[in-house]
């Protein structure tokens, strides 16, 4: 199958330039070229276009050009501090350097609008596709594209606030964009998801890697929370939980179930991550596959989360240690020492199979240290060489010990988070006992102590999100959405942060977008 990637680089990067000449012989009629007009006429064309859209979405959290980009979503929050710095992440813990020229904000902004333009092409194509294409199929492919458009706009609205609304494919160069009020952006997001949900299939009928109804419902619940529609959030999130399509993992399963481990760690093992591999908890995952063209990407997640332990004499690259990481971030002292109970075995999510805290020399050629625990290191070794880390991004390809390709799927949504969003919706309505019950479902699964209504605060829910979702959620987005970025970061991780103020709740509009928009007005966010 051919892959079609209809990409828009930022607001002003047109995907096609149509001729403005009047002569008929200059008019384009590209019957033999891959364009939306020639491709989006049958299911093969739409499937190719969807593969292209999925590729753009995959790049959001696997891009290699700025290796520290993923750290932007973690450092300068409550959960992480910088480790081995690449550069792009620096303004996100030293906020005095966060300006309108920032590369991280520029990349994420452009990536979101690429998703939107690709989705717009599919939505528009489905609306005008030939009658020979079944209406049910057109509705489903359009619904899937609407999900991605809603996802991208929710990303933009959360991090930037008012943003330009583009609901039709960009086919000519434009310099007249303006920021739409966030109420209009939210209306589009909610309408896209409510339109998509009836046409999306349940998870049991969806091809692996594609968007099911539950993903749109889960995202809609999050959007309702962000827009303070808490009763609606509770309703739609309960539909996901009670719909019979998803189930929390509570028993060992999969390719390493006969090896040491636990059922929480099983969800993040290659070969176990997908629904058709036994992961009944997965709602939306971005799939990657070794030896499949276009199905692997650069190894940024591992490079960010897994430390460079192999730089310590006596330590060798190993599958059990996560492969070759670079330690671009380090978990904060709050996560390391205060997030979990002192008894490390009390909460499965803090077990040695999920948070690696102890290291043992594993190089047999170093006989003096082999098998002994690594202790007594000082200096930089304790920042990104030997440091606690989540094992969720452990991955190792013995044919690629350098570790270029990412061969692990990206867990974007799972039922554990749905319960946490539900607890938040219940808390915001004053239903503290219900919120405690929702959280206790996860704590029972983790074999952690139960909580009561008196324990429930927004801070407790955000603590529980860190325990459950560290390494999965984009923490910056969560804290910005809940308005807690400044307070929690300064209180729990303030020693690693400089210059953080309320202005940093929103990111800067890329200056390059403002400069090119000569016939419109892209007002900059306050403080930049």
C-alpha positions as CSV (number, residue, x, y, z in Angstrom):
1,X,0.0,0.0,0.0
2,X,1.3,3.5,-0.9
3,X,1.6,5.9,2.0
4,X,0.3,9.4,1.5
5,X,1.6,12.1,3.8
6,X,-0.1,15.4,3.2
7,X,2.0,17.7,5.5
8,X,1.6,21.3,6.5
9,X,4.6,22.8,8.1
10,X,3.0,25.4,10.3
11,X,0.2,27.7,9.5
12,X,1.8,29.2,6.4
13,X,3.3,26.2,4.7
14,X,0.9,25.4,1.9
15,X,0.6,21.8,0.9
16,X,-0.2,22.6,-2.7
17,X,0.3,25.8,-4.8
18,X,-2.5,26.1,-7.3
19,X,-1.9,28.0,-10.5
20,X,-3.4,31.5,-10.7
21,X,-3.0,31.7,-14.5
22,X,-6.1,31.8,-16.7
23,X,-4.8,29.8,-19.6
24,X,-6.4,26.3,-19.6
25,X,-3.3,24.6,-20.7
26,X,-1.6,25.7,-17.5
27,X,-4.3,24.2,-15.3
28,X,-3.1,21.1,-13.4
29,X,-4.8,17.8,-14.0
30,X,-2.6,15.4,-12.1
31,X,-4.2,12.1,-12.8
32,X,-0.9,10.2,-12.4
33,X,0.3,12.0,-9.3
34,X,-0.5,11.4,-5.6
35,X,-2.8,14.2,-4.6
36,X,-5.9,14.3,-2.5
37,X,-8.0,14.7,-5.6
38,X,-6.7,11.5,-7.2
39,X,-6.1,9.4,-4.1
40,X,-9.1,10.0,-1.9
41,X,-11.6,8.2,-4.2
42,X,-11.5,4.7,-2.8
43,X,-10.7,2.8,0.4
44,X,-7.1,2.2,-0.6
45,X,-6.6,5.9,-1.0
46,X,-8.2,6.8,2.3
47,X,-6.2,4.0,4.1
48,X,-3.0,5.4,2.6
49,X,-3.9,8.9,3.7
50,X,-4.7,7.6,7.2
51,X,-1.3,5.9,7.3
52,X,0.2,9.3,6.5
53,X,-1.7,11.0,9.2
54,X,-0.7,8.3,11.7
55,X,2.9,8.9,10.7
56,X,2.7,12.6,11.5
57,X,1.1,11.8,14.9
58,X,3.8,9.3,15.6
59,X,6.5,11.9,15.0
60,X,5.2,14.1,17.8
61,X,6.8,12.0,20.5
62,X,9.6,10.3,18.6
63,X,11.2,13.2,16.6
64,X,15.0,12.9,16.5
65,X,16.1,16.3,15.3
66,X,15.9,17.7,18.8
67,X,16.8,14.8,21.1
68,X,15.8,16.6,24.2
69,X,12.4,17.6,22.9
70,X,10.4,15.0,24.9
71,X,12.0,16.5,28.1
72,X,10.1,19.7,27.4
73,X,7.0,17.9,28.6
74,X,8.6,16.7,31.9
75,X,11.5,18.9,33.1
76,X,10.5,22.2,34.8
77,X,7.5,20.4,36.3
78,X,7.1,18.5,39.6
79,X,8.4,15.1,38.3
80,X,11.7,15.6,36.6
81,X,15.0,17.6,36.4
82,X,17.4,17.8,33.6
83,X,20.1,15.1,33.1
84,X,22.3,15.1,30.1
85,X,21.1,18.3,28.4
86,X,20.8,18.5,24.6
87,X,19.6,22.1,24.5
88,X,16.0,22.4,23.4
89,X,14.7,21.6,26.9
90,X,16.7,24.3,28.7
91,X,14.0,27.0,28.5
92,X,11.6,24.6,30.2
93,X,13.4,24.6,33.5
94,X,15.2,27.9,33.1
95,X,12.2,29.9,32.1
96,X,14.1,33.1,31.8
97,X,15.2,31.7,28.4
98,X,11.8,30.9,27.2
99,X,11.1,33.4,24.4
100,X,9.1,33.6,21.2
101,X,12.1,32.2,19.4
102,X,11.9,28.9,21.3
103,X,12.6,25.8,19.2
104,X,10.5,23.4,21.4
105,X,7.4,25.5,21.1
106,X,8.0,25.9,17.4
107,X,8.3,22.2,16.8
108,X,5.2,21.2,18.8
109,X,3.1,24.0,17.2
110,X,4.1,23.0,13.7
111,X,3.5,19.3,14.4
112,X,0.0,20.0,15.6
113,X,-0.9,22.0,12.5
114,X,0.5,19.3,10.3
115,X,-1.9,16.8,12.0
116,X,-4.8,19.3,11.5
117,X,-4.1,19.8,7.8
118,X,-3.8,16.1,7.2
119,X,-7.0,15.5,9.1
120,X,-8.8,18.2,7.1
121,X,-7.8,16.6,3.8
122,X,-9.3,13.3,4.9
123,X,-12.5,14.9,6.3
124,X,-13.0,17.0,3.1
125,X,-12.2,14.0,0.9
126,X,-14.7,11.8,2.7
127,X,-17.4,14.4,2.2
128,X,-16.9,14.5,-1.6
129,X,-15.9,10.8,-2.2
130,X,-17.7,8.9,-4.9
131,X,-21.0,7.2,-4.1
132,X,-19.3,3.9,-5.0
133,X,-17.6,4.1,-1.6
134,X,-19.8,2.9,1.2
135,X,-21.3,5.6,3.3
136,X,-20.5,3.7,6.5
137,X,-16.8,3.6,5.6
138,X,-16.8,7.3,4.7
139,X,-18.3,8.1,8.1
140,X,-15.8,6.0,10.0
141,X,-12.7,7.4,8.2
142,X,-14.0,10.9,8.6
143,X,-14.7,10.2,12.3
144,X,-11.2,8.9,12.8
145,X,-9.7,12.0,11.2
146,X,-12.0,14.2,13.4
147,X,-10.5,12.4,16.4
148,X,-7.0,13.4,15.4
149,X,-8.1,17.0,14.6
150,X,-9.7,17.2,18.0
151,X,-6.6,15.7,19.6
152,X,-4.3,18.3,17.9
153,X,-6.5,21.2,18.8
154,X,-6.8,20.1,22.4
155,X,-3.0,20.0,22.5
156,X,-2.9,23.5,21.1
157,X,-5.7,25.0,23.2
158,X,-4.1,23.6,26.4
159,X,-0.6,24.9,25.8
160,X,-1.3,28.1,23.8
161,X,-4.9,29.1,24.6
162,X,-6.5,31.1,21.6
163,X,-5.1,29.6,18.3
164,X,-6.1,29.9,14.7
165,X,-8.9,27.6,13.6
166,X,-8.4,25.8,10.3
167,X,-11.2,23.5,9.3
168,X,-10.5,23.2,5.5
169,X,-7.4,21.9,3.8
170,X,-4.8,24.6,3.2
171,X,-4.2,24.6,-0.5
172,X,-2.6,28.0,-1.1
173,X,-0.2,30.1,0.8
174,X,-1.9,32.2,3.4
175,X,-0.7,35.1,5.5
176,X,-3.9,36.2,7.1
177,X,-4.3,34.0,10.2
178,X,-5.8,35.2,13.4
179,X,-6.2,33.6,16.8
180,X,-9.7,32.3,17.5
181,X,-11.1,32.7,21.0
182,X,-10.6,29.6,23.0
183,X,-14.3,29.1,23.4
184,X,-14.6,28.6,19.6
185,X,-11.6,26.2,19.7
186,X,-13.2,24.2,22.4
187,X,-16.5,24.2,20.6
188,X,-14.8,22.7,17.5
189,X,-13.0,20.1,19.6
190,X,-16.2,19.0,21.3
191,X,-18.2,19.0,18.1
192,X,-15.6,16.9,16.4
193,X,-15.6,14.3,19.1
194,X,-19.4,14.2,19.5
195,X,-19.7,13.8,15.7
196,X,-17.0,11.1,15.6
197,X,-18.2,8.9,18.5
198,X,-21.4,7.4,16.9
199,X,-19.4,6.4,13.8
200,X,-16.4,4.9,15.5
201,X,-16.3,1.2,16.2
202,X,-15.9,-0.4,19.6
203,X,-12.4,-1.6,20.5
204,X,-13.4,-5.3,19.9
205,X,-14.1,-4.6,16.2
206,X,-11.2,-2.1,15.5
207,X,-8.0,-3.1,13.6
208,X,-5.0,-2.9,15.8
209,X,-3.6,0.6,16.0
210,X,-6.7,2.4,14.8
211,X,-9.0,4.7,16.8
212,X,-11.9,3.1,18.6
213,X,-15.0,4.8,20.1
214,X,-13.4,4.6,23.6
215,X,-10.5,6.8,22.6
216,X,-12.8,9.6,21.5
217,X,-14.9,9.3,24.7
218,X,-11.7,9.3,26.8
219,X,-10.5,12.5,25.1
220,X,-13.9,14.1,25.3
221,X,-13.9,13.5,29.0
222,X,-10.5,15.2,29.3
223,X,-11.8,18.2,27.2
224,X,-14.9,18.5,29.4
225,X,-12.6,18.6,32.5
226,X,-10.5,21.3,30.9
227,X,-13.6,23.4,30.1
228,X,-15.1,22.9,33.6
229,X,-18.0,20.7,32.3
230,X,-17.4,18.2,35.1
231,X,-20.8,16.4,35.1
232,X,-20.5,15.7,31.4
233,X,-16.9,14.5,31.9
234,X,-18.1,12.1,34.6
235,X,-20.8,10.8,32.3
236,X,-18.6,10.1,29.3
237,X,-15.8,8.6,31.3
238,X,-18.2,6.2,33.0
239,X,-19.3,5.1,29.5
240,X,-15.7,4.1,28.8
241,X,-15.3,2.2,32.1
242,X,-18.7,0.6,32.0
243,X,-18.9,-0.1,28.3
244,X,-17.4,-3.6,28.6
245,X,-14.6,-3.0,26.0
246,X,-11.7,-2.4,28.4
247,X,-10.5,-4.1,31.6
248,X,-7.7,-3.3,34.0
249,X,-4.8,-5.7,33.9
250,X,-4.8,-7.6,37.2
251,X,-2.9,-10.8,36.3
252,X,0.3,-11.8,34.7
253,X,0.1,-12.3,30.9
254,X,2.1,-12.3,27.7
255,X,5.6,-13.1,26.4
256,X,7.4,-12.9,29.8
257,X,4.7,-14.0,32.1
258,X,6.8,-17.0,33.3
259,X,9.7,-14.7,34.1
260,X,10.2,-12.5,37.2
261,X,7.9,-9.4,37.1
262,X,4.4,-8.3,37.9
263,X,1.3,-7.6,35.9
264,X,1.7,-3.8,35.9
265,X,5.1,-4.1,34.2
266,X,3.7,-6.7,31.8
267,X,1.8,-3.9,30.0
268,X,5.0,-2.2,28.9
269,X,6.8,-5.2,27.5
270,X,7.3,-5.4,23.7
271,X,4.9,-8.1,22.6
272,X,2.4,-7.3,25.3
273,X,1.4,-3.7,24.6
274,X,-1.4,-4.2,22.1
275,X,-5.0,-5.3,22.5
276,X,-4.4,-8.3,20.3
277,X,-1.5,-9.2,22.5
278,X,-3.6,-9.4,25.6
279,X,-3.5,-5.7,26.8
280,X,-7.2,-5.3,27.6
281,X,-6.4,-1.9,29.3
282,X,-5.1,-0.1,26.1
283,X,-7.5,2.5,24.6
284,X,-5.1,4.2,22.2
285,X,-1.6,3.2,21.3
286,X,0.8,4.3,18.5
287,X,2.3,1.1,17.1
288,X,5.9,0.7,16.0
289,X,7.4,-2.5,14.6
290,X,11.0,-3.7,14.0
291,X,11.9,-4.6,10.4
292,X,8.7,-3.0,8.9
293,X,9.5,0.0,6.6
294,X,8.2,3.2,8.2
295,X,7.2,1.5,11.4
296,X,10.2,2.5,13.5
297,X,11.3,5.9,14.5
298,X,14.3,7.4,16.4
299,X,14.8,6.3,19.9
300,X,14.0,9.5,21.8
301,X,11.8,8.0,24.5
302,X,14.5,5.6,25.7
303,X,17.2,8.2,25.4
304,X,15.2,10.5,27.6
305,X,14.1,8.1,30.3
306,X,16.8,5.4,30.5
307,X,20.1,6.6,32.1
308,X,23.5,6.1,30.6
309,X,24.5,3.4,33.1
310,X,26.9,1.8,30.6
311,X,29.3,4.7,31.1
312,X,30.1,3.4,34.6
313,X,33.0,1.0,34.6
314,X,31.7,-2.5,35.3
315,X,28.3,-1.8,33.7
316,X,27.5,-3.2,30.3
317,X,24.5,-2.6,27.9
318,X,21.7,-5.0,28.8
319,X,18.1,-5.7,27.9
320,X,17.3,-6.0,31.6
321,X,18.6,-2.4,32.2
322,X,16.6,-0.9,29.3
323,X,19.2,-0.8,26.5
324,X,21.1,2.3,25.6
325,X,19.7,5.4,27.2
326,X,21.2,8.9,27.5
327,X,19.5,10.1,30.7
328,X,18.3,13.3,29.3
329,X,16.2,13.7,32.4
330,X,16.2,12.5,35.9
331,X,13.2,11.9,38.1
332,X,12.9,14.6,40.7
333,X,13.7,14.0,44.4
334,X,10.0,14.3,45.1
335,X,9.3,11.3,42.9
336,X,12.4,9.4,44.1
337,X,11.9,9.9,47.8
338,X,8.5,11.1,48.7
339,X,5.9,10.1,46.1
340,X,5.7,6.4,47.3
341,X,5.6,5.0,50.8
342,X,8.9,4.2,52.4
343,X,8.1,0.5,52.0
344,X,9.0,0.0,48.3
345,X,7.0,-3.2,48.0
346,X,3.7,-1.6,49.2
347,X,2.8,-0.2,45.8
348,X,3.3,-2.4,42.8
349,X,3.9,0.7,40.6
350,X,7.0,1.3,42.7
351,X,8.3,-2.3,42.5
352,X,11.7,-3.0,41.1
353,X,10.1,-4.1,37.9
354,X,8.6,-0.7,37.3
355,X,10.9,1.8,39.0
356,X,14.6,0.8,38.8
357,X,16.3,2.0,41.9
358,X,19.2,-0.5,42.5
359,X,22.0,-1.3,40.1
360,X,24.4,-4.2,40.1
361,X,27.7,-4.4,38.2
362,X,27.0,-6.7,35.3
363,X,30.2,-6.8,33.2
364,X,31.8,-10.2,33.8
365,X,35.2,-9.0,32.6
366,X,35.4,-6.8,35.7
367,X,35.8,-9.6,38.2
368,X,36.4,-7.3,41.2
369,X,33.0,-5.7,41.0
370,X,30.8,-8.2,39.1
371,X,27.6,-8.9,40.8
372,X,28.0,-6.3,43.5
373,X,25.6,-3.4,44.0
374,X,26.7,-0.1,42.5
375,X,27.1,2.4,45.3
376,X,29.3,5.4,46.3
377,X,29.2,7.2,42.9
378,X,29.4,11.0,43.0
379,X,29.0,14.0,40.7
380,X,27.4,13.6,37.3
381,X,27.2,9.8,37.7
382,X,24.2,10.4,40.1
383,X,22.5,12.7,37.6
384,X,22.2,10.6,34.4
385,X,24.4,7.5,34.8
386,X,23.1,5.8,37.9
387,X,19.7,7.2,38.9
388,X,16.2,5.8,39.5
389,X,14.1,5.6,36.4
390,X,10.8,4.2,35.1
391,X,11.2,0.9,33.2
392,X,8.3,1.7,30.8
393,X,10.7,2.6,28.1
394,X,13.1,-0.3,28.4
395,X,13.8,-1.7,25.0
396,X,16.8,-3.4,23.4
397,X,17.5,-4.7,19.9
398,X,20.5,-7.1,20.0
399,X,21.1,-6.3,16.3
400,X,21.3,-2.5,17.1
401,X,23.1,-2.1,20.4
402,X,23.6,1.6,19.7
403,X,19.9,1.8,20.0
404,X,18.8,4.1,17.1
405,X,15.3,2.7,16.4
406,X,12.3,2.9,18.7
407,X,10.7,-0.5,18.6
408,X,8.3,0.0,21.5
409,X,4.7,1.2,21.1
410,X,3.6,4.5,22.6
411,X,0.8,4.1,25.1
412,X,-1.3,7.2,24.5
413,X,-4.4,6.3,26.5
414,X,-5.2,3.4,28.9
415,X,-8.0,2.6,31.3
416,X,-5.9,3.4,34.3
417,X,-5.9,7.1,33.3
418,X,-9.7,7.0,32.6
419,X,-10.2,6.2,36.3
420,X,-8.0,9.1,37.3
421,X,-9.9,11.5,35.0
422,X,-13.2,10.2,36.4
423,X,-11.9,10.8,40.0
424,X,-11.0,14.3,39.0
425,X,-14.5,14.9,37.5
426,X,-16.1,13.6,40.7
427,X,-13.8,15.6,43.0
428,X,-14.7,18.8,41.1
429,X,-18.3,18.2,41.8
430,X,-17.7,17.6,45.5
431,X,-18.3,13.8,45.2
432,X,-15.3,13.0,47.4
433,X,-16.4,9.5,48.3
434,X,-17.0,8.6,44.7
435,X,-13.6,10.0,43.7
436,X,-11.9,7.9,46.5
437,X,-13.7,4.8,45.2
438,X,-12.5,5.5,41.6
439,X,-8.9,5.9,42.8
440,X,-9.2,2.8,45.0
441,X,-9.8,0.7,42.0
442,X,-6.3,1.5,40.8
443,X,-4.8,1.3,44.3
444,X,-6.4,-2.1,44.8
445,X,-4.8,-3.2,41.5
446,X,-1.5,-1.9,42.7
447,X,-1.9,-3.5,46.1
448,X,-1.5,0.0,47.7
449,X,-3.3,1.2,50.8
450,X,-6.9,2.4,50.3
451,X,-7.9,6.0,50.6
452,X,-11.0,7.7,51.9
453,X,-13.0,10.8,51.0
454,X,-11.0,12.9,53.5
455,X,-7.8,12.1,51.5
456,X,-9.1,13.4,48.2
457,X,-7.8,16.8,47.0
458,X,-6.7,17.9,43.5
459,X,-3.1,17.5,44.7
460,X,-3.7,14.0,45.8
461,X,-5.2,13.1,42.4
462,X,-2.2,14.7,40.7
463,X,0.1,12.7,43.0
464,X,-1.8,9.5,42.0
465,X,-1.4,10.4,38.3
466,X,2.4,10.5,38.8
467,X,2.3,7.1,40.6
468,X,0.2,5.5,37.8
469,X,1.4,7.4,34.7
470,X,5.0,8.5,35.1
471,X,6.7,8.1,31.8
472,X,3.4,7.9,29.9
473,X,1.5,11.2,30.5
474,X,2.9,14.5,29.2
475,X,3.2,16.0,32.7
476,X,3.4,19.6,31.5
477,X,0.0,19.3,29.7
478,X,-1.6,17.8,32.8
479,X,-0.3,20.6,35.1
480,X,-1.2,23.3,32.6
481,X,-4.7,21.9,32.2
482,X,-5.3,21.8,35.9
483,X,-3.7,25.2,36.5
484,X,-1.1,23.8,38.9
485,X,2.1,24.1,37.0
486,X,3.6,26.9,39.0
487,X,2.4,25.9,42.5
488,X,3.4,22.2,42.3
489,X,6.6,22.8,40.5
490,X,7.9,25.4,42.9
491,X,6.7,23.4,45.9
492,X,7.9,20.0,44.9
493,X,10.8,20.6,42.5
494,X,11.7,24.3,43.0
495,X,15.4,23.8,43.3
496,X,15.7,22.7,39.7
497,X,13.7,25.6,38.2
498,X,14.5,29.2,37.5
499,X,12.1,32.1,36.7
500,X,8.8,30.2,36.6
501,X,5.8,32.5,36.7
502,X,2.1,32.4,35.9
503,X,3.0,33.7,32.4
504,X,4.5,30.3,31.6
505,X,1.2,28.6,31.9
506,X,0.9,29.3,28.2
507,X,3.7,28.8,25.6
508,X,4.9,31.5,23.2
509,X,3.5,31.7,19.7
510,X,6.5,31.0,17.4
511,X,7.9,34.3,16.3
512,X,8.4,32.9,12.8
513,X,4.6,32.4,12.5
514,X,4.0,36.0,13.6
515,X,6.5,37.4,11.2
516,X,5.2,35.6,8.2
517,X,1.6,36.4,8.9
518,X,1.8,39.9,7.3
519,X,-2.0,40.2,6.5
520,X,-3.3,39.0,9.8
521,X,-2.7,39.4,13.5
522,X,-1.2,36.6,15.6
523,X,-1.2,38.3,19.0
524,X,1.6,37.0,21.3
525,X,0.9,35.4,24.7
526,X,1.6,37.6,27.7
527,X,5.2,37.6,28.9
528,X,6.9,36.8,25.6
